[in-house]
Amino acid sequence: MTNTFRKEGSLTWSEVASGAAYSRVGLQIAASGPVHVLIGTAAPAENAEDYIVLSHGGTREIDVSLETTDRVYARSPGGASIMLRGFREAV
């Protein structure tokens, strides 16, 4: 099953999707400022720099296939109320 969702903004890393529950996720920026997206197997440190930047002036969306151990995290440095919209496809 696939469902759409929105993710509220967060200044710190927050989980968007887990590969244990979702095999695929699509993310689209909804914030006015940039959103950082990190894909890994564990929650990142707050100072992590290995992330993708979604912005209105650059990459606006991504579509990612997930392994069962993958997790997707995001943060909005500008503190947007809603930072992402997207879809999640269940395993």
Contact map, one row per residue, 1 for C-alpha under 8 A:
1110000000000000000000000000000000000000000000000000000000000000000000000000000000000000111
1111000000000000000000000000000000000000000000000000000000000000000000000000000000000011110
1111100000000000000000000000000000000000000000000000000000000000000000000000000000000011100
0111110000000000000000000000000000000000000000000000000000000000000000000000000000001111000
0011111000000000000000000000000000000000000000000000000000000000000000000000000000001111000
0001111100000000000000000000000000000000000000000000000000000000000000000000000001111100000
0000111110000001000000000000000000000000000000000000000000000000000000000000000001111000000
0000011111000000000000000000000000000000000000000000000000000000000000000000000111110000000
0000001111100000000000000000000000000000000000000000000000000000000000000011001111110000000
0000000111111100000000000000000000000000000000000000000000000000000000000111101110100000000
0000000011111000000000000000000000000000000000000000000000000000000000000011111000000000000
0000000001111100000000000000000000000000000001000000000000000000000000000111100000000000000
0000000001111110000000000000000000000000001101000000000000000000000000001110000000000000000
0000000001011111000000000000000000000000000000000000000000000000000000001110000000000000000
0000000000001111110000000000000000000000001000000000000000000000000000111100000000000000000
0000001000000111110000000000000000000000000000000000000000000000000000111100000000000000000
0000000000000011111011001000000000000000000000000000000000000000000000111000000000000001000
0000000000000011111111000000000000000000000000000000000000000000010111110000000000000000000
0000000000000000111111110000000000000000000000000000000000000000011111100000000000000000001
0000000000000000011111100000000000000000000000000000000000000000001111000000000000000000001
0000000000000000111111100000000000000000000000000000000000000000000100000000000000000000011
0000000000000000111111111000000000000000000000000000000000000000010100000000000000000001111
0000000000000000001111111000000000000000000000000000000000000000111100000000000000000001111
0000000000000000001001111100000000000000000000000000000000000011110000000000000000000001110
0000000000000000100001111110000000000000000000000000000000000011110000000000000000000111100
0000000000000000000000011111000000000000000000000000000000001111000000000000000000000111000
0000000000000000000000001111100000000000000000000000000000001110000000000000000000011110000
0000000000000000000000000111110000000000000000000000010000011100000000000000000000011100000
0000000000000000000000000011111001100000000000000000011100011000000000000000000000111000000
0000000000000000000000000001111100000000000000000000000000000000000000000000000001111000000
0000000000000000000000000000111111100000000000000000000000000000000000000001000111110000000
0000000000000000000000000000011111000000000000000000001100000000000000000000000100000000000
0000000000000000000000000000001111100000000000000000001100000000000000000001110100000000000
0000000000000000000000000000101111110000000000000000111100000000000000000001110000000000000
0000000000000000000000000000101011111000000000000000111000000000000000000111100000110000000
0000000000000000000000000000000001111100000000000011110000000000000000000111100000000000000
0000000000000000000000000000000000111110000000000011110000000000000000011110000000000000000
0000000000000000000000000000000000011111000100000111000000000000000000011100000000000000000
0000000000000000000000000000000000001111100000000010000000000000000001111000000000000000000
0000000000000000000000000000000000000111111100000000000000000000000001110000000000000000000
0000000000000000000000000000000000000011111000000000000000000000000011100000000000000000000
0000000000000000000000000000000000000001111100000000000000000000000001100000000000000000000
0000000000001010000000000000000000000001111110000000000000000000000000101000000000000000000
0000000000001000000000000000000000000101011111010000000000000000000000000000000000000000000
0000000000000000000000000000000000000000001111110000000000000000000000000000000000000000000
0000000000011000000000000000000000000000000111110000000000000000000000000000000000000000000
0000000000000000000000000000000000000000000011111000000000000000000000000000000000000000000
0000000000000000000000000000000000000000000111111110000000000000000000000000000000000000000
0000000000000000000000000000000000000000000000111110000000000000000000000000000000000000000
0000000000000000000000000000000000000100000000011111000000000000000000000000000000000000000
0000000000000000000000000000000000011110000000011111100000000000000000000000000000000000000
0000000000000000000000000000000000011100000000000111110000000000000000000000000000000000000
0000000000000000000000000000000001111000000000000011111000100000000000000000000000000000000
0000000000000000000000000001100001111000000000000001111101111000000000000000000000000000000
0000000000000000000000000000100111100000000000000000111111110000000000000000000000000000000
0000000000000000000000000000100111000000000000000000011111110000000000000000000000000000000
0000000000000000000000000000000000000000000000000000001111110000000000000000000000000000000
0000000000000000000000000000000000000000000000000000011111110000000000000000000000000000000
0000000000000000000000000000000000000000000000000000111111111100000000000000000000000000000
0000000000000000000000000001100000000000000000000000011111111100000000000000000000000000000
0000000000000000000000000111100000000000000000000000010000111110000000000000000000000000000
0000000000000000000000000111000000000000000000000000000000111111000000000000000000000000000
0000000000000000000000011110000000000000000000000000000000001111100000000000000000000000000
0000000000000000000000011100000000000000000000000000000000000111110000000000000000000000000
0000000000000000000000111000000000000000000000000000000000000011111000000000000000000000000
0000000000000000011001111000000000000000000000000000000000000001111111100000000000000000000
0000000000000000001100100000000000000000000000000000000000000000111111000000000000000000000
0000000000000000011111100000000000000000000000000000000000000000011111000000000000000000000
0000000000000000011100000000000000000000100000000000000000000000011111100000000000000000000
0000000000000000011100000000000000000011110000000000000000000000011111110000000000000000000
0000000000000011111000000000000000000011111000000000000000000000010011111000000000000000000
0000000000000011110000000000000000001111000000000000000000000000000001111100000000000000000
0000000000001111100000000000000000001110001000000000000000000000000000111110000000000000000
0000000001011111000000000000000000111100000000000000000000000000000000011111000000000000000
0000000011111100000000000000000000111000000000000000000000000000000000001111100000100000000
0000000011110000000000000000001011110000000000000000000000000000000000000111111100100000000
0000000001110000000000000000000011110000000000000000000000000000000000000011111100000000000
0000000000100000000000000000000011000000000000000000000000000000000000000001111100000000000
0000000011100000000000000000000000000000000000000000000000000000000000000001111110000000000
0000000111000000000000000000001110000000000000000000000000000000000000000001111111100000000
0000000111000000000000000000001000000000000000000000000000000000000000000000001111100000000
0000011110000000000000000000011000000000000000000000000000000000000000000000000111111000000
0000011111000000000000000000111000100000000000000000000000000000000000000011000111111000000
0000011110000000000000000011111000100000000000000000000000000000000000000000000001111100000
0001111000000000000000000011110000000000000000000000000000000000000000000000000001111110000
0001110000000000000000001111000000000000000000000000000000000000000000000000000000011111000
0111100000000000000000001110000000000000000000000000000000000000000000000000000000001111100
0111100000000000100001111100000000000000000000000000000000000000000000000000000000000111110
1110000000000000000001111000000000000000000000000000000000000000000000000000000000000011111
1100000000000000000011110000000000000000000000000000000000000000000000000000000000000001111
1000000000000000001111100000000000000000000000000000000000000000000000000000000000000000111
